[in-house]
Amino acid sequence: MARILYLTQIEIDHGAVRLLPEECQRIGMKKPLVVTDAGVRAAGVLDLALAALGGVPHAVFDQTPSNPTEAAVRAAVEVYKAHGCDSLIAVGGGSSIDLAKGVAILATHPGELKTYATIEGGSPKISEAVAPLIAVPTTAGTGSEVARGAIVIVDDGRKLGFHSWHLMPKAAILDPELTLGLPPVLTAATGMDAIAHCLETFMAPAVNPPADGIALDGLTRGWAHIERATRDGQDREARWQMMSASMQGAMAFQKGLGCVHSLSHSLGGVNPRLHHGTLNAMFLPAVVMFNAAAESMQRDRRLQRIAHAIGLPGCDSLGTEVAEAIRALNARLGLPSGLRAMGVTEDLFERVIDGAMADHCHKTNPRIATRDDYRAMLAASM
């Protein structure tokens, strides 16, 4: 049986942030906590969102770290409770949206955050009591605004996933104008995150034809526009297309992800300073090569369909051709040449493999990786 659920309301348009008061009223949000980070505030993007919010009473938490942590969630919960908030608005990238989802849990549920982690069996413990959330992304990458999950580094250092349909934002407001000032390196890294979502969820073996169609269309849009958006941040059409690709990748990855994310989640937990989207870009070529031999990839001609979406002619060694096309795109975007250029060393491999084997994405890859397989993928990504 295949269960297919797409449950949130999405607004996507230039200037869509103006809809914030209307959405607060529709959802019944009286005093939201606006969750953001210092960079979004410094760039003036938070001011745009707060101006759009108008007279809606609110409080602000602007200390989201680049990789959200349980400690930051607790700090935001303190602000939430101190100001008598009843809801959340996340304004930022995936980190701010994921942190807000952590607050939605911890502000309304007892105990430690890890109690509610997916691999701890915590998903059923997340109830409808969660605080309602509106997500306003300021990057085009994670798609967390239309996802039922969040990734948070808990107190013991693990980077864990939290998944529940109750965590789905009540509204996603996608305004490409909020991304116009995003620097080229972040445009590239977050854009590759969106492309990784579309690619990896399309490779996942679960049966979900709508997700496959959404992922392929998102991949086509993302691949065609990421270089334009990176080269000219004021290209409004490219920004709109990348925001759509990001949203589509997350709509599709309800189907499942795989080894790219198992590895990037784990390595990001070992070294939280590493950017998630950049890690995904580094791991994609090796994982595509590993997945190329999967029965489901061959049976459903998935590599051929991926190649068509990214404009590659048919050939006999599609795994190699797709992997090389990704490496070439990374280079054109100015991303690192590999993990070594990001400061990763081989002595971290066993810790990374430990985390990858336990990650919630491990079992939804088209081929189940062994420790040796992960070791080989890490080595190939250096």
N, C-alpha and C positions, 0 to 999 in steps of 0.2 A: 504494500500500500504506500502511495506517495501522498504526503500531506503538504499542501502548498498554501502558505499564508502570507499575504502582504497587507499589513494592517495600519499603516499610518497615512496621514494627509500630508501631501507634499505641494509646496508652492515654489515654483522656479521661474524667476524673471529678474531682469534688471530692476532694482528698486524694491524688490519684494520685502525687504526689511520693514517697510512701512506698515506691513500687515500685523506687526507684533501686538499692538493693543487689541485688535480685532480677534486674534487668536487667543490671547489671554482671556478675553471675555467669553469666547466660545467654550473654552475648556473649564472656566470657572476659577482661574488663578487670580487671587486677590493681592498677594505680596510675594513675588518671586525673588529668589536669590539668583543674581546674575553671576554665573561662573565663567571666568575668563583667565587670561594670563597676562603677565607684565608686558610682553611684546605686543599683544593685541591692543592693550591700553596705550602704550607708547606710540604705536602707529596711528592712533586716532580712530581706529575702527570701533572700539568700544563706545566712543563718544557718538558715533553714527547710530549705533544700536540703541543707546540710552536716549538719544534725541527722538528716535522713532517711537520708543516706548512711551514718551510723553508723560502724562500725569499718573501713570500706573505706579503705585508705591513699590519700592524694591530696595534690596541691599546688594552689595557687590563683594565677591571674593575674587581677587585677581592674582593669586599666588599658585596657580596650577603649574607644576613642574613639567618639563618636556616629556617625561614618562610618568604618568600619574601614580602616586603612591598612597598606601593606606594612611600614612601620617598626614598627607595633604587632605585626604578625604575627611579625616577626623577634624582637622582645622576648619574646613569648610562647614562641616556639620555644626561646629560651635557657633560660627557666624549665623548660620541658618536658624538655629534655635534662639540665639541671643536677640535676633531681630524679629522673631515671630513669623518667619516665612512659612508659606504653605505650598511652595512649588519652586520650580527651577527653570531658568533660561540659560542655556550654554551658548556662549559667543566665542568661537575660537575653532581650532583644529580638533583632531580626534582626541587629543589629550584632555582638553577642556570638556568635551562632550562625554568622554569616558569617566572623567572625574565626577561630573555631575550625576552620572548614573550610579557611581559609588555612593554619592551623597543621598540620592533617592532611596537607596537601600538602607544605609546606616542611620539615616535620620528617622526611619520609620520601623526598623527591625532591631531586635536585641542582639547582643553578642559581637564577636569580632567579624570583620568583613570576610575573612577566609572561610567562615562557616557557610557562606553562600556561593563559593566558587564551584564551577561546573565539575572539576575533577574531584572535588570533595563531596560530591553528591548534593550540592547545595541549591541547585536550580529550583527544585520543587518547594524550597523554603522561602523563595522570593514571592511575596503575595501581592495582591492588588492594592495593598496599603502603601506601596511605593509612592513617593512624591511625584506628581505629574511634571513632565519636562517638555519644553520647546527647545529644539536644537537649531542654531543659526551658525552653520559652518563658515569659517573664514579662509579655509584652504579647500582644495579639490583633491582629496586623497583617500581618507579613511572611509568615508561614507557612513560614519557612526550615527549620523542623523536619521538614517533609515534602517538601523540594525538593532537587533534585540540583545546585543551583547556589549560588553566593555572589557578592557584589559587593564588591570591594575597590579602594580608591584606591591605585594603584601609584606607585612612586617618581617617575615622570615626570609625575604629576598626573592621569593618565587614570583614570576610574572604570570598571573593567572587570569583565566577568562571567567566572566560572570554572564550567564545567559538566561533570559526569561522574556516571554512575550510581554510581561508587565513592564519591562524596561524600555520597550519601544517608545520613542518620543511621541507625544500626542500630536505634534506638528513638526514638520521640517520646513524651515524657511531658507531657501537657496537663492541667495542674491549674489550673482557673479561680480557685482560692483565692489563687494567687500573683499574680493581677492585681487583687485587691480594693483595694489601696492605690494603684493607678495614678491620677495626677492627671487631672482632667477634660480638660485640653488634650491630654495624651498619649493618653488613651482615645479622644478624637475623631480625632486625627491618625493613630494606628495603626489605628483602626477604618476610616477612609477608605482606608487602604492596602489592607486586606482587601477592601473593596467595589470598589476599583479593580482588584484582581486578578481578582475574579469577573466584573466588567463587561468588562474588556479581553480576557481570555482567551475569553470567550463571543463577542466580536466577531471574534476571530482566525479566519481562513478555513480553517485546517487541519481535516481530517476526524478528529474524535474525539468521537463521541456521548456516551460516558461522561463525558468532561471537561465537555461542554456541560451535561449534567444536574447534575453536581456543582457547576458554577459557578452555575447558575441557583438551585439550592437554597441555596447559600451566600449569594448575593446577597439572596434573600428573607429569610434569617435575619439577615444583617447590617443590611439596611435597616430591618427591623422592630425591632431591639434596640439600635442604636448610640446613639440618643438616651436611652434608659433607662439604659444603662451609663454614659454621660457625665454624666447628671443625678444618678444615685445609684450611686456606685462600689461599694456594698455589695450591690447587686442581684445575687444569686448566679445567678439564672436568666439575666439579661441577659449576665452575664460568661461563662457557659457557652456561650450562643448565639454570642457574638462570637468566642470561642475556636474554636468549630466553624467559623464563617464564615471565619476566618483560615486554618485548616487546609485547608478545602475550596478556597479560592482558590488555594493553592499546589499542592494535588493537581491542580487543573485546569490551572494555567499551565504544566504540562509541554507543553501544546499550543502555547504561544506567547503572547506579549504584543504590544505595538505601540508607537504613537507616544507614548502617555502615558509609558511607561517609557523610551523613547529620550530624551525630553526631560528627564525627572526624573533619569535617570542622568547625563546630560551636565551639567545645571545643578548637580546635587549635586557633581560633580567640580570645576566652576568655583568653587563656594562650598560647601565641606563643612559649613558651619554650618547650612545649610538642611535641614529635616527632610524625609526622603524621602516619608513618607506625606502630609504637608501639600502637597508639590509635586504628588503624584499627584492630590490633591483639586482643586488649582488647574487642572491641565491637562485633567482629565476632560471638562468641558463642551465645550471647543473641539475635542477629539479626537472626541467623540461626533458633533458637527456635521459634522466632516470625513468621518467614516466613514459617515455616513448615506447617502451616494450610492453606496457600494460595491455592486457587483453581488451579492456574497455576502450582504450585509446585507438587500438587497431580496428576493433569491430565497428565502432561508430565514426571512424574516419575523423577523429577529433583533431589530429595534427593537420590534416588537409584543410579543415574548416578554419583552424587558427591561422594557417598560412594565407588563406584567402582573405581573412579579415585584416591582416597586416600587409597585404599587397605583395606576397611572395609567390613566384611561379611554382608550379608543381615540380617535384623532383623526387629522387629515390631515397634521400636521406633527410627527411623533413625535420626530424628531431634536431639534427646538427644545424640545419639551415635556420630554424626558428631560434635556437639558442644563440647562434652567431648574430642574427638580426637584433636580438635583445642586447647583446654585448655592444654591438655597433651603436645602437640607440643610446645606451648608457654613456658611451664615449662622446657622442655628439652633444649630449646634454651637459657634459662637464662633470658627471658623477665619478666617484672613485673607480680606479681600475680593478679593484677587488678588496677583499676583507683586509689584506695586509696594509693597503693604503689607508685603511680606517683605524689602524693600530691593533688589529686582532692578531694574536699569535697562536701557534699550534698547541701551546700548553693549556689553552682554554678548551680544547676540543672535547675532552671527556665530560667536563661539566656541562657544556652545551648539549652534548648527546644525551646526557641524563635528563635534562629538561625537555628536549625534543621528544624523547620516548614517552614522556608523561603528559605531553601537551594535548589539549582537546582536539587539535587539528591532525594529530598523527594518524588516527585510524580512518580518516576520510580521504586520504590520498589514494589514487588509483592503484598504487603498489604499496604494500606495507613495508616500510623501510626497517632494516636491521641496524644494529649499531655500526656494523661495517659499512652499510650503505650510507648512513649519515656521515661517517668519517670520510668517505670518498667524496661526498657532496661538499663537505667543508673544505677539503683539500682542493677540489676543483674550483672553489669560489675564492681562493686566496689571491 
